[in-house]
Amino acid sequence: MPYRDPFHLQDLDYLKFKHVRDRLLFIHLNPVCLKLLIEMANYTKSKGHVLTVTSTVSSLSEDKRLGRVSDTHLTRRAFDIRTRDMSERVLDSLVEEFSTKYSSIGAKNLKGDSRLIVNESTHLHVQLDRLFSEQPISETLWNWATKQLNNRRNSGKILRN
């Protein structure tokens, strides 16, 4: 699999992950989406906040299990950011900065309006236009990352960021 020992990956001082699975899979985001995530993390770090990612890519089985109606995570063009630990000032400036700067690449609604960031109250859903879609990751890779998460839970070393 991708990493011999995934728990010895170098920590990132500007980015945290709710689950080890997302820490292992975030590199599979569309490259533009990955660049956006890193840029947002650096932006919030400059404001004194470390970004926490709560969801990155998913598999078809995971989307079905969650009842998702959008395929943005499945097609590797979305990620979610925790907001409960972010000050209102940082949250507002992050949304304003990136919604303005990258307005043209956000996912389109039925009317054709572009929307890069959706505030879902508990998290920000950051989504790219369908033009950035990629093939879903394999169920094998998803299952491997999920197994790493479950092993971590069973060993009592679950990440609690």
C-alpha positions as CSV (number, residue, x, y, z in Angstrom):
1,M,0.0,0.0,0.0
2,P,1.0,3.7,-0.3
3,Y,2.9,3.9,3.0
4,R,4.8,1.2,4.9
5,D,4.0,2.7,8.3
6,P,1.4,5.4,7.9
7,F,1.7,6.6,11.5
8,H,5.2,7.9,11.0
9,L,4.1,10.4,8.4
10,Q,5.6,13.8,9.2
11,D,3.2,16.0,11.2
12,L,2.1,19.2,9.4
13,D,2.2,22.3,11.6
14,Y,-0.4,24.2,9.6
15,L,-3.0,21.4,9.0
16,K,-4.7,18.8,11.2
17,F,-7.1,16.0,10.3
18,K,-10.1,14.7,12.2
19,H,-9.3,11.2,11.0
20,V,-6.1,9.4,10.1
21,R,-8.0,8.1,7.0
22,D,-8.2,11.7,5.6
23,R,-4.6,12.3,6.5
24,L,-3.7,9.3,4.4
25,L,-6.0,10.1,1.5
26,F,-5.9,13.9,1.1
27,I,-3.0,13.6,-1.4
28,H,-5.5,12.0,-3.7
29,L,-7.5,15.2,-4.1
30,N,-7.6,16.8,-7.5
31,P,-4.3,18.8,-7.7
32,V,-6.1,22.1,-7.9
33,C,-8.2,21.1,-4.9
34,L,-5.1,20.1,-3.0
35,K,-3.4,23.4,-3.8
36,L,-6.5,25.2,-2.6
37,L,-6.4,23.2,0.7
38,I,-2.7,24.0,1.3
39,E,-3.3,27.7,0.4
40,M,-6.2,27.9,2.8
41,A,-4.2,26.2,5.6
42,N,-1.3,28.7,5.1
43,Y,-3.8,31.6,5.1
44,T,-5.4,30.5,8.4
45,K,-2.0,29.8,9.9
46,S,-1.0,33.4,9.1
47,K,-4.1,34.4,11.2
48,G,-3.0,32.2,14.1
49,H,-5.3,29.3,13.4
50,V,-4.5,25.7,12.4
51,L,-7.0,24.3,9.9
52,T,-8.7,21.0,10.7
53,V,-9.9,18.9,7.8
54,T,-12.9,16.7,8.5
55,S,-13.4,15.1,5.1
56,T,-11.5,14.7,1.9
57,V,-12.0,12.1,-0.8
58,S,-14.6,9.3,-0.5
59,S,-15.5,6.1,-2.2
60,L,-18.8,5.1,-3.8
61,S,-19.7,2.8,-0.9
62,E,-19.0,5.6,1.6
63,D,-21.1,8.1,-0.4
64,K,-24.0,5.6,-0.4
65,R,-23.5,4.9,3.3
66,L,-23.7,8.7,4.1
67,G,-26.6,9.3,1.7
68,R,-24.7,12.0,-0.1
69,V,-26.5,13.7,-3.0
70,S,-23.5,15.4,-4.4
71,D,-20.5,13.6,-5.9
72,T,-17.9,16.3,-5.1
73,H,-16.0,14.2,-2.5
74,L,-16.3,11.1,-4.7
75,T,-14.8,12.8,-7.7
76,R,-12.0,14.3,-5.6
77,R,-12.9,17.9,-5.9
78,A,-14.1,18.7,-2.4
79,F,-12.9,18.8,1.2
80,D,-14.5,19.9,4.5
81,I,-13.0,22.2,7.1
82,R,-14.1,22.3,10.8
83,T,-15.4,25.7,11.9
84,R,-16.3,25.2,15.6
85,D,-12.7,26.0,16.7
86,M,-12.3,29.0,14.3
87,S,-13.0,32.5,15.4
88,E,-15.7,34.4,13.5
89,R,-13.1,36.9,12.3
90,V,-10.9,34.2,10.8
91,L,-13.9,32.3,9.3
92,D,-15.3,35.4,7.7
93,S,-12.0,36.5,6.3
94,L,-11.2,33.0,4.9
95,V,-14.6,32.7,3.2
96,E,-14.3,36.3,1.8
97,E,-10.7,35.9,0.6
98,F,-11.2,32.6,-1.2
99,S,-14.7,33.0,-2.5
100,T,-13.5,36.2,-4.2
101,K,-10.1,35.0,-5.4
102,Y,-11.4,31.7,-6.7
103,S,-15.0,32.4,-7.6
104,S,-14.7,31.1,-11.1
105,I,-13.7,27.6,-10.2
106,G,-16.4,26.8,-7.6
107,A,-19.0,24.2,-8.2
108,K,-22.0,25.4,-10.2
109,N,-25.6,25.2,-8.9
110,L,-28.6,24.5,-11.2
111,K,-28.8,28.2,-12.2
112,G,-25.1,28.1,-13.3
113,D,-23.9,30.3,-10.4
114,S,-20.4,29.3,-9.1
115,R,-20.0,28.6,-5.4
116,L,-16.6,27.6,-4.0
117,I,-17.5,27.5,-0.3
118,V,-20.7,26.4,1.4
119,N,-21.0,27.1,5.1
120,E,-22.8,24.0,6.5
121,S,-22.7,25.5,10.1
122,T,-20.4,22.8,11.5
123,H,-18.0,22.9,8.6
124,L,-17.1,24.6,5.4
125,H,-17.6,22.5,2.3
126,V,-15.0,23.6,-0.3
127,Q,-16.0,22.4,-3.8
128,L,-14.6,22.8,-7.3
129,D,-16.5,22.8,-10.5
130,R,-17.3,19.5,-12.3
131,L,-14.6,20.3,-14.8
132,F,-12.1,19.3,-12.1
133,S,-13.7,15.8,-11.6
134,E,-11.4,12.8,-11.4
135,Q,-12.1,9.1,-11.2
136,P,-13.0,7.9,-7.7
137,I,-10.3,6.3,-5.7
138,S,-10.5,2.5,-5.6
139,E,-12.5,0.7,-3.0
140,T,-9.2,-1.1,-2.1
141,L,-7.4,2.1,-1.3
142,W,-10.5,3.4,0.7
143,N,-10.7,0.1,2.6
144,W,-7.0,0.2,3.4
145,A,-7.2,3.7,4.8
146,T,-10.3,2.8,6.8
147,K,-8.5,-0.2,8.2
148,Q,-5.7,2.1,9.4
149,L,-8.3,4.3,11.1
150,N,-9.9,1.3,12.7
151,N,-6.5,-0.1,13.8
152,R,-5.8,3.3,15.4
153,R,-9.1,3.3,17.2
154,N,-8.6,-0.2,18.5
155,S,-5.1,0.6,19.8
156,G,-6.5,3.6,21.7
157,K,-4.4,6.0,19.7
158,I,-7.2,7.7,17.8
159,L,-6.5,11.2,16.7
160,R,-8.6,13.8,18.5
161,N,-7.7,17.1,16.8
